[in-house]
């Protein structure tokens, strides 16, 4: 294996891959957006560009941005292990602003979360003019009001440090890429897939398998009753001319909710508090959303997840029921569902399926690492309990969730997240059961298997989850799909959206890959794209 030879790169540390070298050569002299599949070395590209800027402009600092503290810590460790550079300065919200200002002494490699830098910049406490290079990891976030946007604009308006933007999945909307492009001042585009000629020799591959899970009749009956509860509230909205007859889709309900809250805001702005009819509509829409969520839980997550949700809706000491919660809980079909759950002993087969897949993998390969993703903390907690209930020394699970505590479930601090990832790499824990917090950027080369407890429609998040495996060797990803439920449609649409994303990226590459600004699409093409990739 040939390694990178550079005065600022530690000998024998970074593999010299041809496609990385080509991307680095382009990114050194132009603000570059790099779209590269997870596991193919975006961090290595960043390190090589950082090394060159440390060599070229040794009196200036480099800023390496990442969305989360675990990812910031990970990148700081990579800089320290691979480069001859000043000790990386890690800046997160855990350090008070006045202390952060004292620590900024160029030249440095600053590794930080964007919110911290944006806040300090707004307060005049961050020396943007001292930077030669800014690296934006997970650059697809540079849209809307995310702090990357403010930092990118400030850089364009002021010192104009070189920009390197990295992502595995910029999303399926052309306008989203245009927004990232404009916000970060991108000049050049580098795009690779696992099928690119210069990538093929280094790609280990990911085998994606769909596991269809049958849904028991008892679970289906609960779903039917909950859908009837949704329909009951939808009929209220139909009578108020807010919803077409028979429409119970989540999208339509969300649209109705947005219109109602706009109307409430307008009335309050004029000193009113809303009419009885308006509040009746608000209550019906909110109760319908609760019932729709209950349907999702019973069909895609499990019986216990539904129990937990219903328990949180019920009144308790010091807890007043909202009108929506009262309407939902007193619905006759919801009452029947609650009575059924009190005596129901079965669980959704997805739970046993996921546990069995993890157990089999860890018995087959004692050195394996696995990650199970779920949308919901209740499901994460249930899966961890079921894995622990095996009392199997080969299976060592841990819960990996975000920082926020919700009700009786506590979150993990960023320090706890970092420590848990260290235990996972060391093999003390060999199965992470995680929410979306584990989707982005985890550098865990030995992950052999990823289980997606449910399909999700978001193409970025699907690619991020699947990309946790297949880094150092061929990996597997298994998607659990509950038969005869919306899981089936979500799974199909995820593949279709990913395919369209790659087609769109090829068009971007053809039009902008040789530099210059990203041109807007032709009007007809733009209209077609907007219809294919709705917000």
SULTA-V827979 format. One record per residue. N is the residue number from 1. RES is the residue in three letters. OMEGA is omega in whole degrees, -180 to 180 (999 if undefined). NEAR is the number of other C-alpha atoms within 10 Angstrom. Layout:
# SULTA-V827979
N_RES_OMEGA_NEAR ; N_RES_OMEGA_NEAR
This chain:
# SULTA-V827979
1_UNK_176_7 ; 2_UNK_-179_10 ; 3_UNK_-177_14 ; 4_UNK_174_16 ; 5_UNK_-178_14 ; 6_UNK_-176_14 ; 7_UNK_-180_13 ; 8_UNK_180_18 ; 9_UNK_179_22 ; 10_UNK_-177_17 ; 11_UNK_174_14 ; 12_UNK_-175_13 ; 13_UNK_-174_15 ; 14_UNK_176_20 ; 15_UNK_-179_14 ; 16_UNK_-180_16 ; 17_UNK_-174_20 ; 18_UNK_-177_13 ; 19_UNK_177_20 ; 20_UNK_-180_21 ; 21_UNK_180_16 ; 22_UNK_179_13 ; 23_UNK_180_20 ; 24_UNK_-180_23 ; 25_UNK_179_15 ; 26_UNK_-173_18 ; 27_UNK_-177_25 ; 28_UNK_-173_18 ; 29_UNK_179_13 ; 30_UNK_174_18 ; 31_UNK_-166_24 ; 32_UNK_171_27 ; 33_UNK_-179_29 ; 34_UNK_174_25 ; 35_UNK_-173_22 ; 36_UNK_-179_21 ; 37_UNK_178_20 ; 38_UNK_178_25 ; 39_UNK_-178_24 ; 40_UNK_166_24 ; 41_UNK_175_18 ; 42_UNK_179_22 ; 43_UNK_178_18 ; 44_UNK_177_21 ; 45_UNK_179_24 ; 46_UNK_-179_23 ; 47_UNK_-179_23 ; 48_UNK_178_25 ; 49_UNK_176_23 ; 50_UNK_-180_29 ; 51_UNK_-179_22 ; 52_UNK_179_18 ; 53_UNK_173_21 ; 54_UNK_179_25 ; 55_UNK_-175_14 ; 56_UNK_-173_11 ; 57_UNK_-171_14 ; 58_UNK_-179_16 ; 59_UNK_-177_14 ; 60_UNK_-177_18 ; 61_UNK_175_26 ; 62_UNK_178_27 ; 63_UNK_-179_24 ; 64_UNK_-176_26 ; 65_UNK_176_25 ; 66_UNK_-170_25 ; 67_UNK_-174_21 ; 68_UNK_180_18 ; 69_UNK_177_22 ; 70_UNK_179_23 ; 71_UNK_176_23 ; 72_UNK_179_24 ; 73_UNK_179_22 ; 74_UNK_-179_19 ; 75_UNK_178_25 ; 76_UNK_178_20 ; 77_UNK_180_15 ; 78_UNK_178_16 ; 79_UNK_-178_24 ; 80_UNK_-176_15 ; 81_UNK_-170_13 ; 82_UNK_-174_19 ; 83_UNK_165_22 ; 84_UNK_-174_16 ; 85_UNK_172_20 ; 86_UNK_179_15 ; 87_UNK_-176_14 ; 88_UNK_175_21 ; 89_UNK_-180_18 ; 90_UNK_180_20 ; 91_UNK_175_24 ; 92_UNK_179_20 ; 93_UNK_179_15 ; 94_UNK_-180_11 ; 95_UNK_-180_12 ; 96_UNK_-177_11 ; 97_UNK_-178_19 ; 98_UNK_178_10 ; 99_UNK_179_10 ; 100_UNK_-179_20 ; 101_UNK_180_15 ; 102_UNK_-176_9 ; 103_UNK_-176_14 ; 104_UNK_-179_18 ; 105_UNK_-179_12 ; 106_UNK_0_16 ; 107_UNK_-179_18 ; 108_UNK_164_22 ; 109_UNK_-177_25 ; 110_UNK_178_24 ; 111_UNK_-167_28 ; 112_UNK_168_26 ; 113_UNK_-173_24 ; 114_UNK_-178_24 ; 115_UNK_180_20 ; 116_UNK_-178_20 ; 117_UNK_180_27 ; 118_UNK_178_21 ; 119_UNK_-179_17 ; 120_UNK_179_17 ; 121_UNK_179_16 ; 122_UNK_-180_13 ; 123_UNK_-180_10 ; 124_UNK_-175_11 ; 125_UNK_178_17 ; 126_UNK_-176_18 ; 127_UNK_-178_16 ; 128_UNK_-179_21 ; 129_UNK_-179_13 ; 130_UNK_-174_19 ; 131_UNK_172_24 ; 132_UNK_-174_23 ; 133_UNK_171_24 ; 134_UNK_176_27 ; 135_UNK_177_24 ; 136_UNK_176_26 ; 137_UNK_-174_27 ; 138_UNK_-170_21 ; 139_UNK_177_27 ; 140_UNK_178_23 ; 141_UNK_-174_19 ; 142_UNK_179_26 ; 143_UNK_176_20 ; 144_UNK_-178_13 ; 145_UNK_177_9 ; 146_UNK_-174_14 ; 147_UNK_176_19 ; 148_UNK_-176_29 ; 149_UNK_-180_22 ; 150_UNK_-179_23 ; 151_UNK_179_24 ; 152_UNK_-179_24 ; 153_UNK_179_15 ; 154_UNK_179_18 ; 155_UNK_179_21 ; 156_UNK_-177_17 ; 157_UNK_-173_10 ; 158_UNK_-170_10 ; 159_UNK_179_14 ; 160_UNK_175_19 ; 161_UNK_176_20 ; 162_UNK_-178_22 ; 163_UNK_171_26 ; 164_UNK_-177_27 ; 165_UNK_-172_27 ; 166_UNK_174_23 ; 167_UNK_173_24 ; 168_UNK_-171_26 ; 169_UNK_-177_24 ; 170_UNK_-180_24 ; 171_UNK_-173_25 ; 172_UNK_-177_25 ; 173_UNK_177_21 ; 174_UNK_-179_20 ; 175_UNK_178_16 ; 176_UNK_178_18 ; 177_UNK_177_22 ; 178_UNK_-180_18 ; 179_UNK_176_18 ; 180_UNK_-179_23 ; 181_UNK_-178_25 ; 182_UNK_-175_19 ; 183_UNK_-177_21 ; 184_UNK_-180_28 ; 185_UNK_-177_23 ; 186_UNK_179_23 ; 187_UNK_-172_21 ; 188_UNK_-175_23 ; 189_UNK_175_28 ; 190_UNK_-174_22 ; 191_UNK_176_19 ; 192_UNK_168_21 ; 193_UNK_178_17 ; 194_UNK_-180_17 ; 195_UNK_179_10 ; 196_UNK_-173_12 ; 197_UNK_-178_10 ; 198_UNK_179_16 ; 199_UNK_-173_18 ; 200_UNK_-178_13 ; 201_UNK_-175_12 ; 202_UNK_-174_16 ; 203_UNK_-177_20 ; 204_UNK_175_17 ; 205_UNK_176_17 ; 206_UNK_175_20 ; 207_UNK_-179_14 ; 208_UNK_-178_15 ; 209_UNK_175_12 ; 210_UNK_179_13 ; 211_UNK_179_16 ; 212_UNK_-177_16 ; 213_UNK_179_17 ; 214_UNK_-180_14 ; 215_UNK_-178_19 ; 216_UNK_179_14 ; 217_UNK_-179_9 ; 218_UNK_179_13 ; 219_UNK_179_18 ; 220_UNK_180_16 ; 221_UNK_177_13 ; 222_UNK_180_23 ; 223_UNK_179_22 ; 224_UNK_180_14 ; 225_UNK_179_19 ; 226_UNK_176_28 ; 227_UNK_176_19 ; 228_UNK_176_18 ; 229_UNK_176_23 ; 230_UNK_-178_29 ; 231_UNK_-179_20 ; 232_UNK_178_18 ; 233_UNK_178_23 ; 234_UNK_179_26 ; 235_UNK_175_19 ; 236_UNK_-179_18 ; 237_UNK_177_24 ; 238_UNK_179_15 ; 239_UNK_179_12 ; 240_UNK_178_13 ; 241_UNK_179_10 ; 242_UNK_-173_20 ; 243_UNK_176_18 ; 244_UNK_-180_13 ; 245_UNK_176_14 ; 246_UNK_-179_11 ; 247_UNK_178_16 ; 248_UNK_-177_21 ; 249_UNK_179_14 ; 250_UNK_-179_13 ; 251_UNK_-180_10 ; 252_UNK_179_14 ; 253_UNK_178_22 ; 254_UNK_178_14 ; 255_UNK_178_13 ; 256_UNK_179_19 ; 257_UNK_180_20 ; 258_UNK_180_13 ; 259_UNK_-180_14 ; 260_UNK_-178_18 ; 261_UNK_173_14 ; 262_UNK_179_12 ; 263_UNK_177_14 ; 264_UNK_-180_18 ; 265_UNK_179_15 ; 266_UNK_180_14 ; 267_UNK_179_14 ; 268_UNK_179_12 ; 269_UNK_179_10 ; 270_UNK_175_8 ; 271_UNK_179_9 ; 272_UNK_179_11 ; 273_UNK_179_14 ; 274_UNK_179_14 ; 275_UNK_177_11 ; 276_UNK_179_9 ; 277_UNK_180_10 ; 278_UNK_-179_16 ; 279_UNK_175_16 ; 280_UNK_178_16 ; 281_UNK_178_23 ; 282_UNK_-180_22 ; 283_UNK_-180_23 ; 284_UNK_-180_25 ; 285_UNK_-180_25 ; 286_UNK_177_23 ; 287_UNK_177_26 ; 288_UNK_179_28 ; 289_UNK_177_22 ; 290_UNK_-180_22 ; 291_UNK_177_26 ; 292_UNK_178_21 ; 293_UNK_178_16 ; 294_UNK_177_24 ; 295_UNK_179_23 ; 296_UNK_-178_19 ; 297_UNK_-175_22 ; 298_UNK_-178_23 ; 299_UNK_-170_25 ; 300_UNK_-174_24 ; 301_UNK_-179_26 ; 302_UNK_-179_21 ; 303_UNK_-178_22 ; 304_UNK_178_20 ; 305_UNK_177_24 ; 306_UNK_178_23 ; 307_UNK_-178_18 ; 308_UNK_-180_13 ; 309_UNK_-180_15 ; 310_UNK_179_19 ; 311_UNK_179_12 ; 312_UNK_179_13 ; 313_UNK_-173_17 ; 314_UNK_179_14 ; 315_UNK_178_14 ; 316_UNK_-180_10 ; 317_UNK_178_5 ; 318_UNK_-177_6 ; 319_UNK_177_9 ; 320_UNK_178_11 ; 321_UNK_170_14 ; 322_UNK_176_14 ; 323_UNK_-180_16 ; 324_UNK_179_20 ; 325_UNK_179_21 ; 326_UNK_179_16 ; 327_UNK_180_18 ; 328_UNK_-175_27 ; 329_UNK_-179_23 ; 330_UNK_173_12 ; 331_UNK_-176_20 ; 332_UNK_179_15 ; 333_UNK_177_20 ; 334_UNK_177_23 ; 335_UNK_178_15 ; 336_UNK_178_14 ; 337_UNK_-179_21 ; 338_UNK_178_18 ; 339_UNK_179_11 ; 340_UNK_-178_13 ; 341_UNK_180_17 ; 342_UNK_-178_9 ; 343_UNK_-178_8 ; 344_UNK_-178_12 ; 345_UNK_-178_9 ; 346_UNK_177_13 ; 347_UNK_177_17 ; 348_UNK_-178_22 ; 349_UNK_178_17 ; 350_UNK_-177_24 ; 351_UNK_180_21 ; 352_UNK_180_13 ; 353_UNK_-180_16 ; 354_UNK_180_21 ; 355_UNK_-180_19 ; 356_UNK_179_13 ; 357_UNK_-180_15 ; 358_UNK_-179_24 ; 359_UNK_-178_19 ; 360_UNK_-180_12 ; 361_UNK_-177_18 ; 362_UNK_173_21 ; 363_UNK_180_14 ; 364_UNK_-178_11 ; 365_UNK_-175_11 ; 366_UNK_-179_12 ; 367_UNK_-174_14 ; 368_UNK_170_17 ; 369_UNK_179_26 ; 370_UNK_173_28 ; 371_UNK_174_26 ; 372_UNK_179_29 ; 373_UNK_170_26 ; 374_UNK_179_21 ; 375_UNK_-166_16 ; 376_UNK_179_16 ; 377_UNK_179_21 ; 378_UNK_179_19 ; 379_UNK_177_25 ; 380_UNK_-178_25 ; 381_UNK_180_19 ; 382_UNK_-179_17 ; 383_UNK_178_24 ; 384_UNK_179_21 ; 385_UNK_-179_14 ; 386_UNK_177_16 ; 387_UNK_178_24 ; 388_UNK_-179_16 ; 389_UNK_176_9 ; 390_UNK_-176_12 ; 391_UNK_-177_10 ; 392_UNK_-178_11 ; 393_UNK_179_8 ; 394_UNK_-176_18 ; 395_UNK_-176_23 ; 396_UNK_-174_20 ; 397_UNK_173_23 ; 398_UNK_-179_24 ; 399_UNK_-179_22 ; 400_UNK_-176_27 ; 401_UNK_-180_24 ; 402_UNK_-173_18 ; 403_UNK_-172_15 ; 404_UNK_172_11 ; 405_UNK_-177_12 ; 406_UNK_-178_9 ; 407_UNK_-179_7 ; 408_UNK_-179_7 ; 409_UNK_-178_11 ; 410_UNK_175_12 ; 411_UNK_176_17 ; 412_UNK_175_17 ; 413_UNK_179_15 ; 414_UNK_177_18 ; 415_UNK_179_13 ; 416_UNK_177_14 ; 417_UNK_-180_21 ; 418_UNK_-180_18 ; 419_UNK_-180_12 ; 420_UNK_177_20 ; 421_UNK_176_21 ; 422_UNK_178_15 ; 423_UNK_179_14 ; 424_UNK_178_22 ; 425_UNK_-178_16 ; 426_UNK_180_10 ; 427_UNK_176_16 ; 428_UNK_170_14 ; 429_UNK_-180_19 ; 430_UNK_175_24 ; 431_UNK_172_27 ; 432_UNK_172_24 ; 433_UNK_-161_27 ; 434_UNK_168_26 ; 435_UNK_-176_20 ; 436_UNK_-179_17 ; 437_UNK_-178_16 ; 438_UNK_-174_23 ; 439_UNK_-169_18 ; 440_UNK_160_23 ; 441_UNK_-178_27 ; 442_UNK_-180_17 ; 443_UNK_-177_20 ; 444_UNK_-172_18 ; 445_UNK_-173_15 ; 446_UNK_-180_21 ; 447_UNK_-174_26 ; 448_UNK_-174_25 ; 449_UNK_172_28 ; 450_UNK_176_28 ; 451_UNK_175_24 ; 452_UNK_-175_23 ; 453_UNK_176_26 ; 454_UNK_173_20 ; 455_UNK_177_25 ; 456_UNK_-175_20 ; 457_UNK_-176_18 ; 458_UNK_-174_15 ; 459_UNK_180_22 ; 460_UNK_-176_22 ; 461_UNK_177_17 ; 462_UNK_-179_19 ; 463_UNK_180_20 ; 464_UNK_-179_21 ; 465_UNK_-178_24 ; 466_UNK_-176_25 ; 467_UNK_175_25 ; 468_UNK_180_29 ; 469_UNK_177_30 ; 470_UNK_-176_26 ; 471_UNK_-178_23 ; 472_UNK_178_17 ; 473_UNK_-179_17 ; 474_UNK_-179_16 ; 475_UNK_178_21 ; 476_UNK_172_21 ; 477_UNK_180_24 ; 478_UNK_179_20 ; 479_UNK_178_23 ; 480_UNK_-177_24 ; 481_UNK_177_26 ; 482_UNK_-174_23 ; 483_UNK_175_16 ; 484_UNK_180_14 ; 485_UNK_177_17 ; 486_UNK_174_14 ; 487_UNK_-175_22 ; 488_UNK_180_16 ; 489_UNK_178_14 ; 490_UNK_-179_17 ; 491_UNK_179_19 ; 492_UNK_-178_13 ; 493_UNK_179_17 ; 494_UNK_178_20 ; 495_UNK_-179_15 ; 496_UNK_180_13 ; 497_UNK_178_20 ; 498_UNK_179_20 ; 499_UNK_179_13 ; 500_UNK_178_19 ; 501_UNK_-179_21 ; 502_UNK_176_17 ; 503_UNK_180_13 ; 504_UNK_179_18 ; 505_UNK_176_22 ; 506_UNK_178_15 ; 507_UNK_177_14 ; 508_UNK_180_21 ; 509_UNK_-178_18 ; 510_UNK_-175_11 ; 511_UNK_-172_17 ; 512_UNK_-175_17 ; 513_UNK_-179_19 ; 514_UNK_177_13 ; 515_UNK_-178_17 ; 516_UNK_-178_13 ; 517_UNK_179_17 ; 518_UNK_-178_20 ; 519_UNK_175_10 ; 520_UNK_179_13 ; 521_UNK_173_16 ; 522_UNK_-176_9 ; 523_UNK_-179_9 ; 524_UNK_180_9 ; 525_UNK_180_11 ; 526_UNK_180_14 ; 527_UNK_180_11 ; 528_UNK_-179_11 ; 529_UNK_-178_18 ; 530_UNK_177_14 ; 531_UNK_-180_11 ; 532_UNK_-176_13 ; 533_UNK_-180_15 ; 534_UNK_176_8 ; 535_UNK_999_8
